Amino acid sequence: MKYIFVTGGVVSSLGKGVATASLGALLRARGYKVTAVKVDPYINIDAGTMRPYEHGEVFVTASGAETDLDLGNYERFLDLDVPEGSNLTTGQVYQEVIRRERAGDYLSQTVQVIPHVTDEIKRRIRTAGERAGAEIVIVEVGGTVGDMESLPFLEAIRQFRFDEGEENTLYLHLTLVPYLGTSNEFKTKPTQHSVAALRSYGISPDIVMVRSKEKLPEDITKKIALFTSVRSNRVFSSYDVPHVYEVPTALEEQGLGKAVEELLQLEPVLPNLSVWQKAVRVIRQPEHEVTIALAGKYTAMPDAYLSLLESLTHAGIANDARVNIKWVNAEDLEGEPQRYFEDVDGILVPGGFGIRGIEGKIRAAEYARLNRVPYLGICLGMQIAVIEYARHVVGLEAANSAEFDPYAPHRVIDLMPEQLEVGGMGGTMRLGDWPMQLEAGTRMAELYSVPQGGSVMERHRHRYEVNPEYVPQLQQAGLTISGVTPGMAGRGAGLVESIELKDHPFFVAMQAHPEFKSRPMRPSPPFAGFIRAALDQQQQ
C-alpha cells in the first residue's frame, strides 16, 4: 500500500476533510482502490457522546461506529463504505495500549509513547487499509501542527517514511493564506511558520495546499514555494468555491492528480470526472429550484445536519434542481407554524435527542399532514409523526415518547427492550446497518425500486422505537406501516422501520438514517423521491 498523510496548520476547520476526500476522488477517478482514515487527537473513544453544537454531526458507518463527520465526506466523495477502524482517536489508542500492558503483552518493558503508542497508531492505520483492500490510504490528521495532542500521531506518520520508503509515502500540508483588505495583499507568513513547525517534527511536506478566499496569484505561489522548499508546481490553491463538489475538478485543473502520480510513482492515467462535472453543472445552472424547510433544534450549527444537507443536494442533482434550505428553529414552531411554512415546497424533520423543540416538531408534522405538504421524517422525525398521528387522528390524548415523558398515559414511542439494561452512553444505541423489509405496493417499496416488496439495508442510531402495542390502532386509523425489521422477538410483525400516508402527496418517515448512505452519484431513494414530490407540489 501507498500512504498519503494530510496535515493542517495555522487554524483548524480549514477543510482538511474536503481536501482529503477530493484527493481521494481524483485517485478513484483514475481507477485506484482508495480508502481514507481520520485521526482525531481527542481522548474520547469516538464522537458518539459529543455535542452537535461543538463537533457537528455524528456520522455512523455500516459497522456501527460513531465517527467524525469527515468520514461522511470520505464515503460521499469516494463512493465507498469506509471499513471499521477508519476513525482513529487518542482514546482508542491508549485504551488498547493500557489493555495490552495489563495483559502482560509488553512483558517487562517500560511502556512509552515511542515505540508503543506510535506502533499502535501505525498498526491501526495499516489495518484500516488492509480491511478496505486499498492500494492507497489517505490519512487525515485532525487538529493543527503544534497541538500538544497531535504529537504522537505526527511522530507515527513521520516513521512511515522510514518503514515504507519515499516512493510509498507522501506528505500534504494544508495551510491558510489570509487576505488583508486594508493592505490589499495575501499574507504568506502564517504558511511559512506552519511549514517550519511541521519540519521541526521531522516532516517535510511534498505538497503544500493553500486555503484562501480567492485563487492565489502566481507570484504568491512562487513565494510560498521558495520559503517552504516545495516546488512551485506542487503548491496548490484550494480557494473558496460555491460548493464542495467543485473542489475535485478545481484541484485537478491545477495538476494535483499528476503531482501525486509523480511523487508516488504511479502510472499516469486520464481521470474520469464526469460525476463531478455533472454535479457542478446542476449546482451552477439547475433547471428547477425548490425550498425545503428543515425544522430542527441545532439550526445554529449547520454541520450538525451535514449528511442531511448533502443528501438534499444529491437529490437535487438527480432531479436537476437547486435545493434551498429554510432553517426553522423547532422551538419557534410551538406557537403558530403557518408563517414559517407558507413559502416552502417540503418539510423535513431530522433526528435529534432531548425534549427541547419537540412540540414544535410535532406542529411541523401536523402542518404537513393537514396541508398536504411533502414531508420527510428521519429517525426522531418518524417518531414525531407517529406521536402527532396518535394524538390528532387516533385520539390518544397526551400520546408521547417515553424519552420525553416517561409517565405519559400513551407511550406510543418507547425504549427498546434491549436498551433497558444498558448503563453507559457510548456506542450502546442500535447502530449501523439493519435490514428493512418493505411492504409491497407502498411508496417506500416504489422509492427503493422493489414494488413487490423486498429487503434493503439502512443505517441506524437510536434507542427508542414505535411501541408495538399501539401499531394495530395506528394502522386501523389509516397509518401505513411500510417497512419493518423482520425477526424481532416479541415485536409482533417486527420493529417499525417506516411509515407513510396513502392519501397524501408525499408523507414518508423512517427510523433509519438514509442520509448516511447517500452519494452524489447514487442519491438516497427517500431523499430523491422527497425532492421530486416537492417539485410536483410546486408545479401544482
C-alpha positions as CSV (number, residue, x, y, z in Angstrom):
1,M,0.0,0.0,0.0
2,K,0.9,3.6,-0.5
3,Y,0.1,6.3,2.1
4,I,-0.8,10.0,1.8
5,F,-0.7,12.0,5.1
6,V,-2.7,15.2,5.2
7,T,-1.8,17.7,8.0
8,G,-3.1,21.2,8.7
9,G,-1.6,24.4,10.1
10,V,-2.4,27.9,11.3
11,V,-6.0,27.3,12.3
12,S,-8.5,24.4,12.5
13,S,-11.6,24.0,10.3
14,L,-9.7,24.8,7.1
15,G,-11.3,21.9,5.3
16,K,-8.8,19.1,5.6
17,G,-11.7,16.6,5.3
18,V,-12.8,18.0,2.0
19,A,-9.2,18.2,0.7
20,T,-8.7,14.6,1.8
21,A,-11.9,13.4,0.2
22,S,-11.3,15.4,-3.0
23,L,-7.8,14.0,-3.4
24,G,-9.3,10.5,-2.9
25,A,-11.9,11.3,-5.6
26,L,-9.2,12.2,-8.0
27,L,-7.4,8.9,-7.4
28,R,-10.6,6.9,-7.5
29,A,-11.3,8.6,-10.9
30,R,-8.0,7.1,-12.0
31,G,-9.1,3.6,-11.1
32,Y,-7.2,3.1,-7.9
33,K,-8.6,1.4,-4.8
34,V,-8.6,4.1,-2.2
35,T,-9.6,4.4,1.4
36,A,-9.3,7.2,4.0
37,V,-8.6,7.3,7.7
38,K,-9.4,10.2,10.1
39,V,-7.1,10.7,13.1
40,D,-8.7,12.6,15.9
41,P,-6.4,13.6,18.8
42,Y,-9.2,13.9,21.4
43,I,-9.3,11.4,24.2
44,N,-12.9,10.4,23.6
45,I,-13.2,6.8,22.3
46,D,-15.4,8.1,19.5
47,A,-17.6,11.0,18.5
48,G,-20.9,9.5,19.8
49,T,-21.1,11.4,23.1
50,M,-20.1,14.8,21.7
51,R,-22.4,17.8,21.5
52,P,-23.6,18.5,17.9
53,Y,-23.2,22.3,18.5
54,E,-19.5,21.7,19.3
55,H,-18.5,19.0,17.0
56,G,-21.1,18.8,14.2
57,E,-23.0,15.6,13.3
58,V,-22.0,12.1,14.4
59,F,-21.5,10.0,11.2
60,V,-22.4,6.3,11.6
61,T,-20.6,3.7,9.5
62,A,-22.1,0.4,8.2
63,S,-20.3,-1.4,11.0
64,G,-22.0,0.8,13.6
65,A,-19.1,3.1,14.5
66,E,-20.0,6.6,15.7
67,T,-17.4,8.7,14.0
68,D,-16.3,12.2,13.0
69,L,-18.3,13.9,10.3
70,D,-15.3,13.8,7.9
71,L,-15.9,10.1,7.4
72,G,-19.1,11.1,5.7
73,N,-17.1,13.2,3.3
74,Y,-14.9,10.3,2.5
75,E,-17.9,8.0,1.8
76,R,-19.6,10.6,-0.4
77,F,-16.6,11.6,-2.4
78,L,-15.1,8.1,-2.7
79,D,-18.4,6.3,-3.1
80,L,-17.5,3.5,-0.7
81,D,-18.3,2.3,2.8
82,V,-15.2,3.0,5.0
83,P,-14.2,-0.1,7.0
84,E,-14.3,-0.4,10.7
85,G,-11.4,1.4,12.4
86,S,-11.2,4.3,9.9
87,N,-11.7,6.8,12.7
88,L,-8.7,6.7,15.0
89,T,-8.7,8.6,18.3
90,T,-6.2,9.0,21.1
91,G,-8.7,7.4,23.4
92,Q,-8.8,4.2,21.3
93,V,-5.0,4.0,21.1
94,Y,-4.3,4.5,24.8
95,Q,-7.2,2.2,25.8
96,E,-5.6,-0.6,23.7
97,V,-2.0,0.1,24.9
98,I,-3.1,0.0,28.5
99,R,-5.2,-3.1,27.9
100,R,-2.1,-4.9,26.5
101,E,0.1,-3.6,29.3
102,R,-2.3,-5.0,31.9
103,A,-2.5,-8.3,30.0
104,G,1.3,-8.6,30.1
105,D,1.8,-8.3,26.4
106,Y,4.8,-6.0,26.8
107,L,6.4,-8.3,29.3
108,S,9.0,-6.3,31.4
109,Q,9.2,-3.3,29.0
110,T,8.6,0.2,30.2
111,V,5.6,1.3,28.1
112,Q,6.2,4.6,26.4
113,V,4.8,6.9,23.7
114,I,7.7,5.8,21.5
115,P,7.6,3.0,20.4
116,H,4.4,1.5,22.0
117,V,1.9,4.3,21.3
118,T,3.3,5.1,17.9
119,D,3.4,1.4,16.9
120,E,-0.3,1.1,17.8
121,I,-1.1,4.1,15.7
122,K,0.7,2.7,12.7
123,R,-0.9,-0.8,13.2
124,R,-4.4,0.7,13.2
125,I,-3.7,2.8,10.0
126,R,-2.3,-0.3,8.2
127,T,-5.2,-2.5,9.4
128,A,-7.8,0.0,8.1
129,G,-6.1,-0.1,4.7
130,E,-6.0,-3.9,4.7
131,R,-9.7,-4.2,5.6
132,A,-10.5,-1.9,2.7
133,G,-8.3,-3.8,0.3
134,A,-6.8,-0.4,-0.6
135,E,-3.9,0.4,-2.9
136,I,-3.7,3.9,-1.5
137,V,-4.6,5.0,2.1
138,I,-5.1,8.7,2.7
139,V,-4.7,9.7,6.4
140,E,-6.1,13.0,7.7
141,V,-4.5,14.1,11.0
142,G,-7.0,16.3,12.8
143,G,-6.2,19.5,14.6
144,T,-3.2,21.7,13.7
145,V,0.5,21.2,13.7
146,G,1.8,22.4,17.1
147,D,-1.2,21.0,19.1
148,M,0.1,19.0,22.1
149,E,-2.5,16.3,21.5
150,S,-1.2,15.7,17.9
151,L,2.4,14.9,18.7
152,P,2.2,11.1,18.9
153,F,0.4,11.0,15.6
154,L,2.9,13.3,13.9
155,E,5.7,11.1,15.1
156,A,3.9,8.0,13.9
157,I,3.4,9.3,10.4
158,R,7.0,10.5,10.3
159,Q,8.1,7.0,10.9
160,F,6.0,5.7,8.0
161,R,8.6,7.1,5.5
162,F,11.3,5.1,7.1
163,D,9.1,2.0,7.3
164,E,7.6,2.2,3.8
165,G,10.0,4.1,1.7
166,E,9.9,7.5,0.0
167,E,8.1,6.2,-3.1
168,N,5.2,4.9,-0.9
169,T,4.6,7.9,1.3
170,L,3.5,11.4,0.6
171,Y,3.0,14.3,3.0
172,L,0.5,17.0,2.1
173,H,0.2,20.1,4.3
174,L,-2.9,22.3,4.2
175,T,-2.5,25.8,5.5
176,L,-4.0,29.3,5.4
177,V,-3.1,32.3,3.4
178,P,-5.3,35.2,4.7
179,Y,-6.1,38.2,2.6
180,L,-5.9,41.6,4.3
181,G,-8.2,44.1,2.7
182,T,-6.6,47.0,4.5
183,S,-3.3,46.4,2.6
184,N,-4.8,44.6,-0.4
185,E,-2.5,41.7,-0.2
186,F,-2.2,38.0,0.6
187,K,0.0,37.2,3.6
188,T,2.2,34.1,3.4
189,K,3.9,34.4,6.8
190,P,1.4,32.1,8.6
191,T,2.1,29.4,6.0
192,Q,5.8,29.8,6.3
193,H,5.6,29.4,10.1
194,S,3.2,26.4,9.8
195,V,5.6,24.5,7.4
196,A,8.5,25.4,9.7
197,A,6.6,23.9,12.7
198,L,5.9,20.7,10.7
199,R,9.6,20.4,9.8
200,S,10.5,20.7,13.5
201,Y,8.8,17.4,14.0
202,G,10.8,15.8,11.2
203,I,8.2,16.0,8.4
204,S,8.9,18.0,5.2
205,P,5.8,18.4,3.1
206,D,5.9,17.1,-0.5
207,I,2.8,19.2,-1.4
208,V,1.5,22.4,0.1
209,M,-2.2,23.1,-0.4
210,V,-3.2,26.7,0.5
211,R,-6.7,27.7,1.7
212,S,-7.6,31.2,0.5
213,K,-10.6,33.3,-0.3
214,E,-9.5,33.6,-4.0
215,K,-7.1,31.7,-6.2
216,L,-3.6,32.7,-5.4
217,P,-1.6,34.8,-7.9
218,E,1.4,33.2,-9.5
219,D,3.9,35.4,-7.6
220,I,2.4,34.4,-4.2
221,T,2.6,30.7,-5.2
222,K,6.3,31.1,-6.1
223,K,7.0,32.9,-2.8
224,I,5.4,30.1,-0.8
225,A,7.4,27.6,-2.8
226,L,10.7,29.5,-2.1
227,F,10.1,29.8,1.6
228,T,8.8,26.2,2.1
229,S,11.3,24.4,-0.2
230,V,8.4,22.9,-2.2
231,R,8.4,23.1,-6.0
232,S,6.0,25.8,-7.3
233,N,4.1,23.2,-9.3
234,R,3.4,21.4,-6.1
235,V,1.8,24.4,-4.4
236,F,-1.9,24.2,-4.9
237,S,-4.6,26.8,-4.2
238,S,-7.7,25.5,-2.5
239,Y,-9.8,28.7,-2.9
240,D,-13.4,29.2,-1.9
241,V,-15.9,27.8,-4.4
242,P,-19.7,27.9,-4.3
243,H,-20.0,24.2,-3.3
244,V,-17.5,21.5,-2.1
245,Y,-18.3,19.3,-5.1
246,E,-16.4,21.8,-7.3
247,V,-13.2,21.2,-5.3
248,P,-12.1,18.0,-7.1
249,T,-12.3,19.5,-10.6
250,A,-10.6,22.7,-9.4
251,L,-7.7,20.8,-7.9
252,E,-7.4,18.5,-11.0
253,E,-7.2,21.5,-13.3
254,Q,-4.2,22.8,-11.2
255,G,-2.4,19.4,-11.6
256,L,-2.8,17.9,-8.2
257,G,-3.5,14.4,-9.6
258,K,-0.4,14.5,-11.8
259,A,1.8,15.6,-8.9
260,V,0.6,12.7,-6.7
261,E,1.3,10.3,-9.6
262,E,4.8,11.6,-9.9
263,L,5.6,11.5,-6.2
264,L,4.1,8.0,-5.6
265,Q,5.5,6.7,-8.9
266,L,2.0,5.8,-10.2
267,E,1.2,5.2,-13.8
268,P,-0.3,8.3,-15.4
269,V,-4.0,7.9,-16.0
270,L,-6.6,10.2,-17.5
271,P,-9.3,10.6,-14.8
272,N,-13.0,10.2,-15.4
273,L,-14.5,13.2,-13.6
274,S,-18.0,13.1,-15.3
275,V,-19.8,12.6,-12.0
276,W,-18.3,15.8,-10.6
277,Q,-18.7,17.7,-13.9
278,K,-22.4,16.8,-13.9
279,A,-22.8,17.8,-10.2
280,V,-21.1,21.2,-10.8
281,R,-23.4,21.8,-13.8
282,V,-26.6,21.2,-11.9
283,I,-25.4,23.2,-8.9
284,R,-24.5,26.2,-11.1
285,Q,-27.3,26.0,-13.6
286,P,-30.2,23.9,-12.5
287,E,-33.4,23.5,-14.4
288,H,-35.6,23.8,-11.3
289,E,-35.5,25.2,-7.8
290,V,-37.3,24.2,-4.6
291,T,-37.3,25.4,-1.0
292,I,-37.3,22.9,1.9
293,A,-38.0,23.8,5.5
294,L,-35.6,22.0,7.9
295,A,-37.3,22.0,11.3
296,G,-34.6,21.2,13.8
297,K,-33.1,22.1,17.1
298,Y,-29.4,22.6,16.0
299,T,-30.1,25.2,13.3
300,A,-27.3,27.5,14.6
301,M,-24.8,24.8,13.6
302,P,-25.4,23.6,10.1
303,D,-22.7,20.9,10.4
304,A,-24.9,19.1,12.8
305,Y,-27.0,18.2,9.8
306,L,-24.2,17.8,7.3
307,S,-25.2,14.5,5.8
308,L,-28.8,15.6,5.6
309,L,-27.8,18.7,3.6
310,E,-25.6,16.7,1.3
311,S,-28.4,14.2,0.7
312,L,-30.7,17.0,-0.3
313,T,-28.0,18.3,-2.7
314,H,-27.7,14.7,-4.2
315,A,-31.5,14.5,-4.6
316,G,-31.4,17.9,-6.2
317,I,-28.7,16.8,-8.7
318,A,-30.9,13.7,-9.5
319,N,-33.8,16.0,-10.2
320,D,-31.8,18.8,-11.9
321,A,-32.9,21.1,-9.1
322,R,-31.3,23.5,-6.7
323,V,-32.5,22.8,-3.2
324,N,-32.7,25.9,-1.0
325,I,-32.8,25.3,2.8
326,K,-35.1,27.4,5.0
327,W,-33.8,26.9,8.6
328,V,-36.6,26.7,11.1
329,N,-35.9,26.5,14.8
330,A,-38.3,23.9,16.2
331,E,-38.9,25.9,19.3
332,D,-40.3,28.7,17.3
333,L,-43.0,26.4,15.9
334,E,-44.6,25.9,19.3
335,G,-46.7,28.9,18.5
336,E,-48.2,29.3,15.0
337,P,-46.3,27.3,12.4
338,Q,-48.1,28.6,9.3
339,R,-46.0,31.7,8.8
340,Y,-42.8,29.5,8.7
341,F,-44.1,27.1,6.0
342,E,-46.3,29.1,3.7
343,D,-43.4,29.6,1.2
344,V,-41.9,26.1,1.2
345,D,-42.3,23.1,-1.1
346,G,-41.5,20.5,1.5
347,I,-40.8,20.0,5.3
348,L,-38.1,17.8,6.7
349,V,-37.9,16.9,10.4
350,P,-34.5,15.4,11.2
351,G,-33.2,13.3,14.1
352,G,-32.1,14.6,17.5
353,F,-32.1,13.9,21.2
354,G,-33.8,15.6,24.2
355,I,-37.1,17.3,24.8
356,R,-36.2,20.8,23.6
357,G,-38.2,21.7,20.5
358,I,-40.3,18.5,20.4
359,E,-43.7,20.2,20.5
360,G,-42.6,22.4,17.6
361,K,-41.6,19.4,15.6
362,I,-45.0,17.8,16.2
363,R,-46.6,21.0,14.9
364,A,-44.5,20.7,11.8
365,A,-45.6,17.2,11.1
366,E,-49.3,18.2,11.7
367,Y,-49.0,21.1,9.4
368,A,-47.5,18.9,6.6
369,R,-50.2,16.3,7.1
370,L,-53.2,18.7,7.1
371,N,-51.9,21.0,4.4
372,R,-50.7,18.2,2.1
373,V,-47.1,19.5,2.1
374,P,-44.5,16.8,1.2
375,Y,-43.0,15.6,4.5
376,L,-39.9,13.5,5.2
377,G,-39.2,12.4,8.8
378,I,-35.8,11.0,9.7
379,C,-35.3,8.9,12.9
380,L,-36.9,11.3,15.5
381,G,-38.8,12.8,12.6
382,M,-40.6,9.5,12.2
383,Q,-41.3,9.2,16.0
384,I,-42.7,12.7,15.9
385,A,-45.0,11.9,13.0
386,V,-46.3,8.8,15.0
387,I,-46.9,10.9,18.1
388,E,-48.8,13.6,16.1
389,Y,-50.9,10.9,14.4
390,A,-51.7,9.2,17.6
391,R,-52.8,12.4,19.2
392,H,-54.8,14.0,16.5
393,V,-56.1,11.1,14.4
394,V,-56.2,8.1,16.6
395,G,-57.5,10.2,19.5
396,L,-54.9,9.2,22.1
397,E,-54.6,12.4,24.1
398,A,-51.2,13.2,25.6
399,A,-49.6,10.5,23.5
400,N,-45.8,10.9,23.7
401,S,-42.4,9.2,23.8
402,A,-41.0,7.7,26.9
403,E,-37.9,9.7,26.2
404,F,-39.8,13.0,26.8
405,D,-42.4,11.9,29.3
406,P,-41.9,8.5,31.0
407,Y,-45.3,8.9,32.7
408,A,-47.3,9.6,29.6
409,P,-50.6,7.7,29.5
410,H,-49.9,6.6,25.9
411,R,-46.2,6.0,25.3
412,V,-46.5,5.3,21.6
413,I,-42.7,5.6,21.4
414,D,-40.9,3.5,24.0
415,L,-37.4,2.4,24.9
416,M,-36.2,-0.7,23.0
417,P,-36.3,-3.7,25.4
418,E,-32.6,-4.5,24.8
419,Q,-31.8,-0.9,26.0
420,L,-33.3,-1.4,29.4
421,E,-30.1,-2.9,30.9
422,V,-27.7,-0.5,29.2
423,G,-25.8,1.6,31.6
424,G,-23.2,3.5,29.5
425,M,-23.8,6.1,26.9
426,G,-21.0,5.5,24.3
427,G,-21.7,3.0,21.5
428,T,-24.7,1.5,23.2
429,M,-27.5,2.5,20.8
430,R,-28.9,0.5,17.9
431,L,-26.2,1.3,15.4
432,G,-25.1,0.6,11.9
433,D,-26.7,-1.3,9.0
434,W,-30.0,-3.1,9.8
435,P,-32.4,-4.7,7.3
436,M,-35.7,-3.1,6.4
437,Q,-38.4,-5.3,4.9
438,L,-40.6,-3.2,2.7
439,E,-44.3,-3.9,2.1
440,A,-45.3,-4.5,-1.5
441,G,-47.3,-1.7,-3.2
442,T,-46.2,1.1,-0.8
443,R,-44.5,4.3,-1.7
444,M,-41.3,3.2,0.1
445,A,-41.2,0.0,-2.0
446,E,-41.6,2.1,-5.1
447,L,-38.8,4.5,-3.9
448,Y,-36.4,1.6,-3.4
449,S,-37.4,0.0,-6.8
450,V,-38.8,-3.1,-5.1
451,P,-42.5,-2.7,-6.0
452,Q,-43.3,-6.3,-5.0
453,G,-41.6,-5.8,-1.6
454,G,-38.1,-6.7,-0.5
455,S,-35.4,-6.1,2.0
456,V,-33.0,-3.1,1.9
457,M,-30.2,-2.0,4.3
458,E,-30.1,1.4,6.0
459,R,-28.1,2.7,9.0
460,H,-29.5,3.4,12.4
461,R,-28.7,5.4,15.5
462,H,-31.4,5.3,18.1
463,R,-32.6,3.9,21.5
464,Y,-36.4,4.3,21.1
465,E,-38.9,2.6,18.8
466,V,-42.6,2.7,17.9
467,N,-44.4,0.8,20.7
468,P,-45.7,-2.4,19.1
469,E,-48.8,-2.3,21.4
470,Y,-50.1,0.7,19.5
471,V,-49.4,-0.5,16.0
472,P,-52.9,-2.0,15.4
473,Q,-54.6,1.2,16.5
474,L,-52.4,3.3,14.3
475,Q,-52.9,1.1,11.3
476,Q,-56.7,0.9,11.9
477,A,-56.7,4.7,11.9
478,G,-55.1,4.8,8.4
479,L,-51.3,4.9,9.1
480,T,-49.4,2.6,6.8
481,I,-46.5,0.7,8.2
482,S,-44.5,0.3,5.0
483,G,-41.3,-1.2,6.5
484,V,-40.3,-3.3,9.4
485,T,-37.2,-5.1,10.7
486,P,-38.0,-8.7,10.4
487,G,-37.4,-11.3,13.1
488,M,-37.5,-9.0,16.1
489,A,-38.6,-11.2,19.1
490,G,-41.7,-10.1,20.9
491,R,-42.3,-7.3,18.4
492,G,-45.3,-8.8,16.6
493,A,-44.7,-8.2,12.9
494,G,-41.3,-6.6,13.6
495,L,-39.8,-3.3,14.6
496,V,-41.4,-0.4,12.7
497,E,-38.9,1.0,10.2
498,S,-41.0,3.3,8.1
499,I,-44.5,4.8,7.9
500,E,-46.4,6.7,5.3
501,L,-49.9,8.1,4.4
502,K,-51.6,6.8,1.3
503,D,-53.9,9.8,0.7
504,H,-51.1,12.4,0.8
505,P,-48.8,13.7,-2.0
506,F,-45.7,12.5,0.0
507,F,-45.7,11.8,3.7
508,V,-42.9,9.4,4.4
509,A,-40.9,8.8,7.6
510,M,-38.1,6.4,8.6
511,Q,-36.5,5.2,11.7
512,A,-33.2,4.8,9.9
513,H,-30.8,7.5,8.7
514,P,-30.7,7.0,4.9
515,E,-28.6,10.2,4.5
516,F,-25.5,8.3,5.7
517,K,-25.6,6.2,2.5
518,S,-26.4,8.9,0.0
519,R,-23.8,9.8,-2.6
520,P,-23.6,12.4,-5.4
521,M,-23.7,9.6,-7.9
522,R,-26.2,7.5,-6.0
523,P,-28.7,9.7,-4.1
524,S,-30.7,8.2,-1.3
525,P,-34.1,7.0,-2.7
526,P,-36.3,8.6,0.0
527,F,-34.5,12.0,-0.5
528,A,-34.7,11.8,-4.3
529,G,-38.4,11.0,-4.0
530,F,-39.0,13.8,-1.5
531,I,-37.4,16.4,-3.8
532,R,-39.4,15.0,-6.8
533,A,-42.6,15.3,-4.8
534,A,-41.6,18.9,-3.7
535,L,-41.2,19.8,-7.4
536,D,-44.6,18.3,-8.3
537,Q,-46.2,20.2,-5.4
538,Q,-44.6,23.4,-6.6
539,Q,-45.9,22.9,-10.2
540,Q,-49.4,22.1,-9.0
